[in-house]
Amino acid sequence: MILSVSPLLMLVLLALRGWLMLPLLIVLGFTTLSTNPVLMALVQEYSRDHPATANGLFMASNFAGQALIIFLVGAAADRWGLRATFQACALIGLMGVPFVLLLPKQVTPVAHG
């Protein structure tokens, strides 16, 4: 659910003007940051045999991916403007929602011993 809330809040933020933007920006920040622990838990849950290795790979790819995305968003903002770039980012974020439905509903636990 939070995966769809953040992009929608970003679109609402882009439609607002004035002081109303600040409280919504704060809420948007919390919703955006709240997805990382959930994703980390999913990685550990789905990596049955080597959760620590999977966690390390997730954190490394997340760090590198964020650095690349910040660069790309900056380049897009320079070319098309911040508003258009943020709208595109929100729409791209919404495009990820259907992929959540592809995750298995239940993970079979594996005993480590």
Buried (B, 14 or more C-beta within 10 A) or exposed (E): EEBEBBBBBBBBBBEEEEEEBEEBEEBBEEBBEEEEEEEBEBBBBEBBEEBEEBBEEBEEEBEEEEEEEEEEBEEBBEEEEEEEBBBEBBEEBBEEEEEEEEEEEEEEEEEEE
